[in-house]
Amino acid sequence: MAKVIKHIRAGLLNIEVIGTVPQARLGCRGRAGRSCPTSAAQQFYNNKCSWRELELMLAANFGSGDCVVTFTYDDEHLPKDKKSGDALLQKVFRRIRTIRKRRGEELKYIYSTEGFHGAQADEFFGDDHELEDRRIHHHVVLNRVGPGDFEEIRSLWPYGGYVRIEPLDVHYYQELAKYLTKEAREFGRSKVGERSWRASRNLSKYEVEYIEIPSDSVTLSAPTGAVDYVQFTEKNPYGFADCIGARYLMYASRETPAYSYAQGRKPRRDS
């Protein structure tokens, strides 16, 4: 098996993992139908893959100018289940998309619908409110296109409750992904194999590159300009090594401006 560095680029986010690529087996068959329940170890990996895939999709499509929105319902409009709530949320997305389309703007979103967990204090979002206490509500990441987006989003939510809007922090993609998938990991999915989050169809895909390593002695190091560089070695609860790698943010290089608002424009010399 070849030793490689798997390099994933998703917007600002970069993840590098040292591992092996198994050789394709001759005469291997396609995946067979499910014949037994998912093992605890496999379910652990499925849940981890869910939030990791979400983290990459968030980083590839949303940045510091975008927002995280929580939609809740009052008693009169409260949906009976998540499926009904998703249908109501999709109506709101259609309204936002129609308005933006008239202005030549795009709508991109990722969301999860929750309704099982009780009111709790979360280190990422702070205290949940009573309208999220075992009630259907939605956490949505939306692209922001203008300064009036917050007021527009609130005005297009017709189901009572409250609309909480916060700016997306690019330093917390992982925490946000875990937060959006917490109910699926704690309570399980409604259907076997069902994704714990949903998204618009116009999202960009992250890039994956495999770099072959000439020897086992190669180690990872922070590239020039890396921000929030963290190396990791993870193991799952079942005793098997998971991965060795590093994650960091990499901003595009920018030319130094001739002046800034603080410095003011340089005086012009008369000829």
N, C-alpha and C positions, 0 to 999 in steps of 0.2 A: 504494500500500500504506500502511495506517495505521500510525503510529508509536505504540507502547504500552510500558508497563511491565508485565511479567508478574510478579505477586506470588504466590509459593507459600508457604502456611502448613502446616507439618507439626509439630504439637505446639509445642515451644519454637523449632524451627528456622524461620527465614524466609529466603527467597531472592528477590531482585529482579533481573530481567534486562531491559535495554532492548533492544527489537528491533522488528521489523515483522511484521504479520499479512497474509499474501498474500490477495488477493481470490479467492473461489471462481470457478473457470472454468466457463463455460456448457457444458453437454453433456459434462462430464468423466465418464469411466468409472471403474468400480471397479478395484481392483488386479488386475493380471494374474498368472497363475501364474509361478513362477520358471522361467526358461529358461536362465540362465547362472550361474556361480559368483559369490558375493559379492565385490565389489572390495575391495582393501585399505583404501581410504578409507571405504567403507561399513561394513566390519567394525570399523574404528576407532570409528566412531560407535555401532555396535551395542553394543560392549563398554562404551563410556562411558555410554550410556543405561542399561545393565544396572546398573552400580554407582550411578548417580545415582538411578534409580528405587528401588533398595534403600535408599539413604540416606534418602530421603523416607519410605519405609514404616517404617523403623526409628524415625525421629523422630516419626512420627505415632502410634506404638503403644507405644513403650518409653521409659522414663525412668530417672532415677538410682536408683530403687528396684528395678530389674530386673537381670538377670544375663546374662553371656556364658559358655556352657558348652562345653568340649571333651570329647567322648566318644571313647575309644580302645578297641581290642580286644587281648586276648592272642592268642597263636598258635592256641590251640584254637578260638576263636570268630571268627577273622579272616574276613570275607566275601571271596568270590572277585572281586567287582566292586562298583561303586557301586550298582547296582540292588539287589543283595542286601543291601548295607548300609542302603539307604533302607528296605527292608522291615523290617529288624530295628529300626531307629530308630522307625519308625511304631508298632511294638508297644509300645515304651517310652512314646511319646506317649499311646497309648490307656490305659495303666496310670495315668499321671499325670492324664489327663483324668477317668478314672473316680473316682479318689480325690478330686480337687478338686470334682467334681460332687456328691458326697455331702455336701460341706461348703458347697455353694452358691457355689463359686468357679470362675473361668474360666481356661482355658489358652489362651495366645496364644504363637505361636512363629514364628521365621524360621530357616532353617538352610541350610547348604551342606555337601555331602559331598566330601571330597578324598581323593587317593590317589596323586598323581603326583609332587608336589614332594619334594625331599629335606629332611633336617633343616637348619634355617636359623635365623638370628637375625633376628627381626622387631622393628622399632622400636615396634610397638604391643603385641604380646603377649610379646616377649622371646624366649628360646631355645625352639625346638620340641624335644620329647623324642623318643627313639628310636622310640617306638610310633607316631609320625606320619611317620617317614622312609619315604616311598613306600609307605605302608600306608593302607588305608581308615580314615578317621576323620571325625568330624562336628564342625562348629562351629555352635552353636545359641544364639540369643538367646531367652530365656524371660521371661515376666512373672513377677514374684515377688509372692506373696500373703501371706507370713507369715515370722516369724523362723526357723522350722524347715525352710524350703524346701531349703536346701543339703543338709542331711542326708537329707531325703526323696528328692531327686533322685539322690544317690549310691546310696542303698539300692535304687533301682528300676532300676539299670543292671546287668544280669546277665551281661555279656559280658567280664568281666575288664578288663585294661588299667587305665587311671586315668580319673578324672573331674575335670577342672580347672574350677573355678568362680570367676569374677571379676565384681565389680560393673560395671555399664555406666556409662561416663563420657559424659555428654551433650555434652561439649566435643569429642568425637572420633567423631561419627556418620560423617563422611566417611571417616576412616581405617578404621573398622570395616567400612563397606560395601566399600571397596577390598580389604580383607583377605579378606572372605568370597567375593569374586569373582576372586581372584588366579589361581586355576588355569584358569578359563575364558579369562582374558585371555592367560595365558602358554602354555597347551597347547591351547586351542580347546575347543569343546563336543563332547560325545559325539555329538549329533545336530544337524543344521542347524536353527537357530531355537529350540533348546532353552534354557529359562531356566537361568541358572547358580545360582539359589537357589530355595527353595520355602518356602511359608508356610501357616499355618492359614487357614481360610476366614473367620474372624471378625475379621479385621483392619480397622481404620478406614482410610479413604482421606484423603489430604491434600487441601487446598483450593487452587484456582487461581483467581486474579482478574486480569482484564486492565483496566488503567487507561490510557485514551487520553491521549497527550501532545499539548499544543497546539503545541509547537515543538520543533525539534531541539536547542535549547540547554538542555533540562532535564537536570540531573545528579542522581545519587543521593547521599544524605547519611544519616548515622546517625540514626534516630529516637530520641527520649528514652527512656532505659531499655535501649537495645540493649547486648548483651554479646557479646564476641568479634566485633565488626564488622570485616569484611574485604571490600574491593573487589577485583574480579578482572577481568582481560582475558585470555582464553585463545585460543590458536591451536592447531590440530592440526598434526601433522607434514607435512601435505600442502599447507600454505601458505594455507589459507582461514581467515578470521576466524571464531571460534567464537561467543563471546558477551562482552558487557560487563555486569557486574552486581555485586551485593554479597550477602553472606550474614551472618547474625547470629542470636543467640538472644534471645528476648524472653520474660521471665518475667511471669506475671500479677501485677498489683499486689496487695499485701496490706496490710490495716489494721495499724497499729502496736499490738501488744498492750499491755495496761495494766501487765503485769509479765512477767518472764521467770524461768526457773529460777535464773539467776545473781543477779537482783535480789531475788527472794523476793516473797511476797505482801505488799501494803501492810497495815499494821496496821489493824484495824477499830476504829472509835471507838464506845464505849458511849454509848447515848443517855441 
